[in-house]
Amino acid sequence: MRNNALNPFLLILFIVIGAMLGNVIAIILGSSIPLLSEGSSVGLETTTLDLMVFSLDFGFKISLNLASIIGIFLSIIFYKKFI
């Protein structure tokens, strides 16, 4: 039985896996098709909060290239069609 309610955690998992597979494809095919490995990084640099007893490090960075964006779109299409 197919559930019409889309599970957001499963969708996020599909998106992450699609981005990772796209990045692997960019690494493998990047030397023969350089357009796939073109991309940029967006995020926050690591910031440290030192409280003398312990310290916390905060940071977030995402690196996207053309192959990972294609992988994200394909994973969303796969999710909508089969889940």
GUKOL-87541 format. One record per residue (C-alpha): residue in one letter; z, y, x. Coordinates in steps of 0.25 Angstrom, whole numbers, padded with zeros to 4 digits, always signed. Layout:
# residues N
AZYX ...
***
This chain:
# residues 83
M+0000+0000+0000 R-0004+0013+0006 N+0006+0025+0006 N+0000+0038+0002 A+0011+0046+0009 L+0008+0048+0023 N+0019+0045+0033 P+0020+0057+0042 F+0027+0049+0053 L+0015+0039+0054 L+0005+0051+0054 I+0012+0057+0066 L+0012+0044+0073 F-0003+0042+0070 I-0005+0056+0075 V+0003+0054+0088 I-0004+0040+0091 G-0018+0047+0088 A-0015+0058+0098 M-0010+0048+0108 L-0022+0039+0107 G-0031+0051+0108 N-0024+0056+0121 V-0026+0042+0126 I-0041+0042+0123 A-0042+0056+0129 I-0036+0051+0142 I-0045+0039+0142 L-0058+0046+0139 G-0055+0060+0144 S-0062+0057+0157 S-0075+0054+0150 I-0074+0063+0138 P-0066+0075+0143 L-0066+0082+0129 L-0056+0072+0124 S-0045+0076+0134 E-0046+0091+0132 G-0034+0096+0125 S-0021+0105+0126 S-0006+0104+0125 V+0003+0111+0116 G+0018+0112+0115 L+0031+0117+0120 E+0035+0116+0134 T+0048+0109+0137 T+0060+0118+0135 T+0074+0114+0139 L+0087+0117+0132 D+0099+0115+0142 L+0112+0114+0135 M+0120+0111+0147 V+0125+0098+0142 F+0111+0093+0139 S+0097+0099+0139 L+0085+0097+0129 D+0071+0098+0132 F+0061+0103+0121 G+0046+0102+0122 F+0033+0098+0115 K+0019+0096+0120 I+0007+0090+0113 S-0006+0088+0121 L-0019+0086+0112 N-0033+0083+0117 L-0045+0081+0109 A-0044+0065+0109 S-0029+0066+0104 I-0034+0076+0093 I-0044+0066+0089 G-0034+0055+0089 I-0025+0063+0080 F-0036+0065+0070 L-0040+0050+0070 S-0025+0046+0068 I-0024+0055+0056 I-0036+0049+0050 F-0032+0035+0053 Y-0018+0038+0047 K-0024+0044+0034 K-0034+0033+0032 F-0026+0021+0035 I-0011+0025+0032 
***
